Amino acid sequence: MYKKLHFISYLALLFFSINAFSFEEKSIRDVYQYELTKGESYQCFWLSEVEKTLVCSFADMYLMNDIFLGASLFVENKDQQLLDFGKQEDFEQFLHYRDIIGGHDLRGEDLLLYRKTLIKSCRKNIDVCVNDSENAFFKKYLDKIILDPDTVVISYVAKSRDTLEHEFHHALYFQNDHYRLVVQEFWENELDENTREAIRQRLQGIYDRNNEDLMMNEFQAYILYNSDKVNYFFNINFIEIREMFLERLRVEGLEKLLFRN
């Protein structure tokens, strides 16, 4: 069944082809407004606001997760474990997250490590291998791009503004030193330990709670949602914290970078 799912996704990739070295540069707002044509499974652009950041808009969440989910789970899991589809538990985990994950944010250096680890593992265990969709996408579009470890790749399902906003703010955290420093200082100096612990507990089901950098990165991406979803997600009233954070960004001259209405 797993191989059938990947074969279908692989066929979808063949309907659309782009040149990895001629990606158009667009602003985040223009990316959001871009309309995928009927024959396009996805389209990728370099972001004009954030250096060395490729954003890919997908028509189908399943195809996107077929390509990026294994890498995201590998990077954000504390043990950096690869999915072993010979194990029922791993297969069910893949199906579960494939249905709910709406976007991805991955650094070039992490993607390189994931690819190398997966290819090496496949020599010993055929159930821990690169799937067809993943292999086709990386070979055609990403393998040479991520040779630059400072590259960041983000993805989302077309027209999902909340997800694009979330992933864009991850890109800012990865690529903008000033922004990342402000986030780190806010986390350490403006949040009390009870609030930080509440955030860790809510995120630990998916992410490594002991990775403090990951916790800060996820915190800032969720707190900047232009909605009240963040309050529901964390079960904490973050309105005051959000306003404090936004004020700090204004003072630092960084608010203009955000993808907000």
Salt bridges, closest charged atoms under 4 A:
GLU24 OE2 - LYS26 NZ 3.43
GLU35 OE2 - LYS159 NZ 3.58
ASP66 OD1 - HIS6 ND1 2.41
ASP105 OD1 - HIS170 NE2 3.60
GLU109 OE2 - ARG107 NH1 3.71
ASP110 OD2 - ARG107 NE 2.97
ASP143 OD2 - ARG115 NH2 3.16
ASP148 OD2 - LYS52 NZ 3.02
ASP162 OD2 - LYS229 NZ 3.04
ASP177 OD1 - ARG180 NH2 2.53
GLU185 OE1 - ARG248 NH2 2.76
GLU193 OE1 - ARG196 NH2 2.91
GLU193 OE2 - ARG200 NH1 2.75
GLU197 OE1 - ARG200 NH1 3.15
GLU197 OE1 - ARG209 NH2 2.78
GLU212 OE2 - ARG200 NH2 3.00
GLU218 OE1 - HIS166 NE2 3.50
GLU218 OE1 - HIS170 NE2 3.38
GLU247 OE1 - ARG250 NH1 3.04
GLU252 OE1 - HIS178 NE2 2.82
GLU252 OE2 - ARG248 NE 3.34
GLU255 OE2 - ARG250 NE 3.19
